[in-house]
């Protein structure tokens, strides 16, 4: 029997963008920084070997609808939900069984069920094997819902043979996040707040098996348990791998032992959700790990240990006025953050933010394809018009990814080493695909 895993992604027409815009040598250099889906190596590890597995990514025209598939599993986030439904509908029209899962179907399972034979809600380590058993016995259920948190010991080692050699594959050492940020796209996922840590030896085994010498930790944050992370980094020394990881600023601004160990283990960059330069906005969204006073100190310390910083900023919070753009611009300049992610606040379905904005009558559209933090406004801001929010965010992005800014960024990255340079080129390529 044959299974096709599909990751719908309209931005993966980016392969065409890259081929048109950049020389092939740069494409080869930066390809490791475009990670594959982490969900599929996990699902593949849970799938009996009697099933043949293929993986497809991209838009509608990138999918082979003529393959002899028995089952198609599609995972999607909100911005690609309509594309996922279109792909699912086409397979079902051809009488192929379709299963939908991921963040958006988990948030709106009844909606997703209109386009699928079954919907997997939440974590899948226990529900996926049950679904395959039912499928084989012609007794597929409409919904497969995880009723208890998956024990970390039951998270399997990744099955990597489903991807091409040298593919960039992310991994997770931990799962869950105890924080409760109002806007977080995964806040609706069952048992998300229960923090779980995998056995470090299992994580090391996955790292050793990765085909690329660079990878990204997809953990919500590797600073939730500094004790665990420090032990992990100690055991990573000597593996000759480079990596990037997500961390919270409250820990990164003070824990120099963690920073030292991360650098020695091969960390090249920390992703930090600064989110806002406005303290009132941070309080509004429940970002208890962030204090604006921590920001500059954290960036400076990370740089001191030879690592880069990728900072994410979100605009459109209820305490944001137009001067927030100028203040953020000034902080980016002074701190010399290496990579900047400019985002518009997006009320994703299932989040407390979505429910609040809906109750206040502030949702402007339910066209999921517009729920793009990197290029659209789908709600009514409090202290500016949607057009002002969009244009000011666009101008800030344009400034920090202009040709002169990119030249400076590339030059500065060379002091952090070759892999840092590759990461910088990858970020620049990615930003070229955004909808600004």
C-alpha positions as CSV (number, residue, x, y, z in Angstrom):
1,X,0.0,0.0,0.0
2,X,1.2,3.5,-0.7
3,X,0.8,6.7,1.3
4,X,1.5,10.2,0.1
5,X,2.3,12.9,2.6
6,X,1.5,16.4,1.4
7,X,2.7,19.8,2.7
8,X,0.7,22.4,0.8
9,X,2.7,25.7,0.6
10,X,2.0,28.4,-1.8
11,X,5.3,30.0,-0.9
12,X,7.1,26.9,-2.3
13,X,6.7,28.4,-5.7
14,X,9.7,30.1,-4.1
15,X,11.8,27.5,-5.9
16,X,10.8,29.4,-9.1
17,X,11.6,32.7,-7.5
18,X,15.0,31.6,-6.5
19,X,15.8,30.1,-9.9
20,X,14.8,33.3,-11.6
21,X,16.4,35.7,-9.1
22,X,19.6,34.1,-8.0
23,X,22.4,32.1,-9.5
24,X,22.3,28.3,-9.0
25,X,25.4,28.3,-6.8
26,X,23.6,30.5,-4.2
27,X,20.6,28.1,-4.4
28,X,22.9,25.2,-3.6
29,X,24.5,27.1,-0.7
30,X,21.3,28.1,1.0
31,X,19.1,25.0,0.4
32,X,20.0,23.5,3.8
33,X,18.3,26.5,5.4
34,X,14.9,25.7,3.9
35,X,13.8,22.8,6.3
36,X,11.5,20.0,5.4
37,X,8.4,19.2,7.5
38,X,9.1,17.6,10.8
39,X,5.7,16.0,11.0
40,X,6.4,13.5,8.2
41,X,9.5,11.8,9.6
42,X,7.6,11.3,12.8
43,X,4.5,9.9,11.1
44,X,6.7,7.7,8.9
45,X,8.4,6.3,11.9
46,X,5.0,5.3,13.2
47,X,4.0,3.7,9.9
48,X,4.5,0.0,9.3
49,X,7.1,-0.8,6.6
50,X,4.4,-2.5,4.5
51,X,3.4,1.0,3.5
52,X,5.4,2.8,0.8
53,X,5.7,6.5,1.5
54,X,6.1,9.5,-0.8
55,X,6.3,13.2,0.1
56,X,5.1,16.2,-1.9
57,X,5.5,19.9,-1.2
58,X,4.3,23.0,-2.9
59,X,1.3,24.3,-4.8
60,X,-1.6,22.5,-6.5
61,X,0.3,22.1,-9.8
62,X,3.3,20.5,-7.9
63,X,1.2,17.5,-6.8
64,X,1.0,14.3,-8.7
65,X,-2.7,13.4,-8.6
66,X,-2.2,10.4,-10.9
67,X,-0.1,8.4,-8.5
68,X,-1.4,5.0,-7.3
69,X,-1.9,6.2,-3.7
70,X,-4.1,4.4,-1.2
71,X,-4.0,7.1,1.4
72,X,-3.1,10.8,1.3
73,X,-2.2,12.7,4.5
74,X,-2.1,16.5,4.3
75,X,-0.9,18.8,7.1
76,X,-1.4,22.5,6.9
77,X,-1.3,25.9,8.7
78,X,-4.0,28.5,8.3
79,X,-2.5,30.4,5.4
80,X,-2.4,27.2,3.3
81,X,-5.7,25.8,4.5
82,X,-7.7,26.6,1.3
83,X,-4.9,25.2,-0.8
84,X,-4.9,22.1,1.3
85,X,-8.7,21.7,0.9
86,X,-8.3,22.1,-2.9
87,X,-5.7,19.4,-3.0
88,X,-7.8,17.2,-0.8
89,X,-10.9,17.7,-2.8
90,X,-9.1,16.7,-6.0
91,X,-7.8,13.4,-4.5
92,X,-11.2,12.6,-3.1
93,X,-12.7,13.3,-6.5
94,X,-10.4,10.5,-7.7
95,X,-11.7,8.3,-4.9
96,X,-8.5,8.4,-2.8
97,X,-8.8,8.4,1.0
98,X,-7.7,11.7,2.5
99,X,-6.7,12.6,6.0
100,X,-6.2,16.1,7.2
101,X,-4.1,17.2,10.2
102,X,-1.9,20.0,11.5
103,X,-2.6,23.3,13.3
104,X,-5.5,24.6,11.2
105,X,-7.5,21.3,11.0
106,X,-6.9,20.9,14.7
107,X,-8.4,24.3,15.3
108,X,-11.4,23.8,13.0
109,X,-11.9,20.1,12.7
110,X,-15.5,20.3,11.5
111,X,-14.5,22.6,8.7
112,X,-11.6,20.4,7.7
113,X,-13.9,17.3,7.7
114,X,-15.8,18.7,4.8
115,X,-12.7,18.1,2.7
116,X,-11.4,14.8,4.2
117,X,-12.4,11.3,5.1
118,X,-10.8,11.7,8.5
119,X,-9.2,14.5,10.6
120,X,-6.4,14.1,13.1
121,X,-6.8,16.6,15.9
122,X,-3.7,17.5,18.0
123,X,-0.7,15.2,18.5
124,X,-0.6,12.1,16.4
125,X,1.9,9.6,18.0
126,X,-1.0,7.5,19.3
127,X,-3.8,8.4,16.9
128,X,-1.9,7.8,13.6
129,X,-1.2,4.1,14.3
130,X,-4.9,3.6,15.2
131,X,-6.0,5.4,12.1
132,X,-3.8,3.2,9.9
133,X,-5.3,0.1,11.6
134,X,-8.8,1.3,11.0
135,X,-8.1,2.2,7.4
136,X,-6.7,-1.2,6.7
137,X,-9.8,-2.7,8.2
138,X,-12.2,-0.4,6.3
139,X,-13.4,1.2,9.6
140,X,-12.0,4.7,9.3
141,X,-13.5,7.1,11.9
142,X,-14.3,10.8,11.1
143,X,-12.1,12.2,13.8
144,X,-9.0,11.0,15.7
145,X,-8.5,13.1,18.8
146,X,-5.6,12.7,21.2
147,X,-7.2,12.4,24.7
148,X,-4.0,12.7,26.8
149,X,-0.6,14.2,26.4
150,X,1.8,12.0,24.5
151,X,4.6,10.7,26.8
152,X,8.0,12.0,25.6
153,X,9.3,8.5,25.5
154,X,6.7,7.6,22.8
155,X,8.0,10.3,20.4
156,X,9.8,8.1,17.9
157,X,13.2,8.7,16.4
158,X,12.9,10.3,13.0
159,X,12.6,8.2,9.9
160,X,14.7,10.2,7.4
161,X,14.7,7.9,4.3
162,X,11.5,9.6,3.1
163,X,13.5,12.7,2.2
164,X,16.3,13.2,-0.4
165,X,19.9,12.9,0.8
166,X,21.3,16.0,2.3
167,X,17.8,17.4,3.0
168,X,17.6,19.9,5.8
169,X,15.4,18.3,8.5
170,X,14.5,20.0,11.8
171,X,14.0,18.2,15.1
172,X,12.6,18.6,18.6
173,X,14.2,17.8,21.9
174,X,11.2,19.0,23.9
175,X,7.5,19.5,23.3
176,X,5.1,22.0,24.9
177,X,5.2,25.5,26.2
178,X,4.0,26.6,29.7
179,X,3.3,30.2,28.5
180,X,-0.1,31.4,27.3
181,X,0.5,34.2,24.8
182,X,-2.8,35.4,23.4
183,X,-1.8,35.4,19.8
184,X,0.2,32.1,19.6
185,X,-0.9,30.0,16.6
186,X,-0.6,26.8,18.6
187,X,-2.4,27.9,21.7
188,X,-5.4,25.7,20.9
189,X,-3.4,22.5,20.6
190,X,-4.3,20.0,23.2
191,X,-1.8,19.5,26.1
192,X,0.4,22.2,24.6
193,X,1.1,23.7,28.0
194,X,2.4,20.4,29.3
195,X,6.2,20.6,28.9
196,X,7.9,17.3,28.0
197,X,11.5,16.5,27.5
198,X,12.8,13.6,25.3
199,X,15.7,11.4,26.5
200,X,18.8,13.2,25.6
201,X,20.4,10.1,24.1
202,X,17.4,9.8,21.7
203,X,17.9,13.4,20.6
204,X,21.6,12.8,20.1
205,X,20.7,9.7,18.0
206,X,18.4,11.9,15.8
207,X,21.1,14.5,15.4
208,X,23.7,12.0,14.4
209,X,21.3,10.6,11.8
210,X,20.6,14.0,10.2
211,X,22.0,14.1,6.6
212,X,22.8,17.8,6.8
213,X,25.5,19.4,9.0
214,X,23.1,22.2,9.8
215,X,19.6,21.9,11.4
216,X,17.1,23.9,13.4
217,X,15.6,22.9,16.7
218,X,11.8,23.4,16.3
219,X,11.2,23.4,20.0
220,X,8.9,26.2,21.2
221,X,11.8,27.3,23.3
222,X,15.1,25.6,24.4
223,X,15.2,27.9,27.4
224,X,12.2,26.6,29.3
225,X,14.4,24.1,31.1
226,X,17.9,25.5,31.1
227,X,19.1,22.5,33.1
228,X,17.9,20.0,30.5
229,X,19.2,22.2,27.6
230,X,22.7,22.6,29.2
231,X,23.0,18.8,29.5
232,X,21.9,18.4,25.9
233,X,24.5,20.9,24.7
234,X,27.2,19.2,26.6
235,X,26.5,15.9,24.9
236,X,26.3,17.7,21.5
237,X,29.9,18.8,21.7
238,X,32.0,17.0,19.2
239,X,29.1,16.1,16.8
240,X,30.3,18.7,14.3
241,X,26.8,20.0,13.7
242,X,25.7,23.6,13.4
243,X,22.2,24.6,14.5
244,X,19.8,27.4,15.3
245,X,17.3,27.4,18.2
246,X,14.4,29.3,19.7
247,X,14.9,30.9,23.1
248,X,13.2,33.3,25.5
249,X,14.9,36.6,26.2
250,X,14.5,36.4,30.0
251,X,16.9,33.5,30.1
252,X,19.2,34.5,27.3
253,X,19.9,37.9,28.9
254,X,21.3,36.4,32.0
255,X,22.4,32.7,31.7
256,X,25.9,33.0,30.4
257,X,26.6,29.3,31.0
258,X,23.9,28.3,28.7
259,X,25.1,30.7,26.0
260,X,28.7,29.5,26.4
261,X,27.6,25.8,26.1
262,X,25.3,26.6,23.1
263,X,28.1,28.2,21.2
264,X,30.5,25.3,22.0
265,X,27.8,22.8,20.9
266,X,27.5,24.5,17.5
267,X,24.8,27.1,17.8
268,X,25.0,29.7,15.2
269,X,21.8,31.7,15.8
270,X,19.1,32.2,18.4
271,X,15.6,33.0,17.3
272,X,13.9,35.4,19.8
273,X,10.3,36.5,19.8
274,X,10.8,40.1,21.0
275,X,7.3,40.7,19.7
276,X,7.0,44.3,20.8
277,X,9.1,47.2,22.0
278,X,6.1,48.4,23.9
279,X,5.9,47.1,27.5
280,X,2.1,47.6,27.6
281,X,1.6,45.4,24.5
282,X,3.7,42.6,26.1
283,X,1.5,42.7,29.2
284,X,-1.6,42.8,27.0
285,X,-0.7,39.5,25.2
286,X,0.6,37.7,28.3
287,X,4.3,37.5,27.2
288,X,5.5,37.1,30.7
289,X,9.1,36.1,29.6
290,X,9.7,39.5,27.9
291,X,10.8,42.7,29.5
292,X,12.0,45.5,27.1
293,X,14.9,46.1,29.5
294,X,16.2,42.6,28.7
295,X,16.4,43.1,25.0
296,X,19.6,44.9,24.3
297,X,21.4,43.0,27.0
298,X,20.4,39.6,25.5
299,X,21.5,40.6,22.0
300,X,24.8,41.9,23.2
301,X,25.6,38.7,25.2
302,X,24.6,36.4,22.4
303,X,26.9,38.3,20.0
304,X,29.7,38.2,22.6
305,X,29.6,34.4,22.5
306,X,29.9,34.4,18.7
307,X,26.3,33.7,17.7
308,X,23.7,35.7,15.7
309,X,20.3,36.9,16.6
310,X,17.1,36.6,14.6
311,X,14.5,38.8,16.2
312,X,10.8,38.7,15.5
313,X,8.6,41.7,15.9
314,X,4.8,41.9,15.6
315,X,2.8,45.1,14.9
316,X,-0.9,45.8,15.5
317,X,-1.4,45.2,19.2
318,X,-4.0,47.2,21.0
319,X,-1.5,49.4,22.7
320,X,0.4,50.1,19.4
321,X,0.3,53.6,18.0
322,X,2.2,54.7,14.9
323,X,5.3,55.6,16.9
324,X,5.9,51.9,17.6
325,X,7.4,51.6,14.1
326,X,10.0,54.3,14.8
327,X,10.9,52.9,18.2
328,X,11.3,49.4,16.8
329,X,13.5,50.7,13.9
330,X,15.7,52.5,16.4
331,X,16.1,49.4,18.6
332,X,17.0,47.3,15.5
333,X,19.7,49.9,14.6
334,X,21.2,50.2,18.1
335,X,21.1,46.5,18.9
336,X,22.5,45.4,15.5
337,X,20.2,42.4,15.4
338,X,21.4,40.2,12.5
339,X,18.1,39.1,11.0
340,X,14.7,40.8,11.5
341,X,11.3,39.2,11.0
342,X,8.6,41.8,10.5
343,X,5.1,40.5,11.2
344,X,1.6,41.9,11.3
345,X,-0.5,40.6,14.2
346,X,-2.7,37.7,12.9
347,X,-5.7,36.3,14.9
348,X,-5.3,32.7,13.9
349,X,-8.4,30.5,14.4
350,X,-8.5,28.7,17.8
351,X,-6.4,31.4,19.6
352,X,-7.8,33.6,22.4
353,X,-6.9,36.5,20.2
354,X,-9.2,35.3,17.4
355,X,-12.1,34.7,19.9
356,X,-11.6,38.2,21.4
357,X,-11.5,40.0,18.0
358,X,-14.5,38.0,16.8
359,X,-16.5,39.0,19.8
360,X,-15.5,42.6,19.3
361,X,-16.5,42.5,15.7
362,X,-13.0,43.3,14.5
363,X,-12.3,40.4,12.1
364,X,-12.3,41.8,8.6
365,X,-12.2,38.6,6.6
366,X,-12.4,34.8,7.0
367,X,-10.4,34.2,3.9
368,X,-7.7,32.0,5.4
369,X,-5.3,32.6,2.5
370,X,-5.0,36.2,3.7
371,X,-4.0,35.1,7.3
372,X,-0.3,35.9,6.5
373,X,1.7,37.7,9.2
374,X,4.2,38.6,6.5
375,X,2.0,40.7,4.3
376,X,-1.7,41.2,5.2
377,X,-4.1,42.8,7.7
378,X,-7.2,40.8,8.6
379,X,-8.5,42.7,11.6
380,X,-9.3,46.3,12.6
381,X,-6.5,47.8,14.7
382,X,-7.3,50.1,17.6
383,X,-5.0,53.1,17.0
384,X,-4.4,53.0,13.2
385,X,-6.1,52.0,10.0
386,X,-5.5,48.6,8.4
387,X,-3.8,50.5,5.6
388,X,-1.5,52.4,8.0
389,X,-0.6,49.1,9.8
390,X,0.3,47.4,6.5
391,X,2.2,50.3,4.9
392,X,4.3,51.0,8.0
393,X,5.2,47.4,8.5
394,X,6.0,47.1,4.8
395,X,8.2,50.2,4.9
396,X,10.2,48.8,7.9
397,X,10.7,45.5,6.1
398,X,11.8,47.2,2.9
399,X,14.3,49.3,4.9
400,X,15.9,46.4,6.7
401,X,16.0,44.1,3.6
402,X,17.1,46.7,1.1
403,X,20.1,46.0,-1.0
404,X,22.5,48.1,1.1
405,X,21.1,46.6,4.3
406,X,21.6,43.1,2.9
407,X,25.1,43.8,1.9
408,X,25.9,45.0,5.4
409,X,24.1,41.9,6.8
410,X,26.2,39.6,4.6
411,X,29.4,41.3,5.5
412,X,28.7,41.3,9.2
413,X,27.8,37.6,9.2
414,X,31.2,36.6,7.9
415,X,32.7,37.2,11.4
416,X,30.5,34.4,12.7
417,X,31.8,31.9,10.2
418,X,30.8,30.1,7.0
419,X,27.6,28.6,8.3
420,X,26.5,31.9,9.6
421,X,27.0,33.4,6.1
422,X,25.0,30.5,4.6
423,X,22.2,31.2,7.1
424,X,22.2,34.8,6.3
425,X,21.8,34.2,2.6
426,X,19.0,31.7,3.4
427,X,17.2,34.4,5.4
428,X,17.6,36.9,2.6
429,X,16.2,34.5,0.1
430,X,13.3,33.7,2.3
431,X,12.5,37.4,2.8
432,X,12.4,37.8,-1.0
433,X,9.4,35.4,-1.0
434,X,7.3,37.4,1.4
435,X,4.2,39.2,0.2
436,X,5.3,42.7,1.0
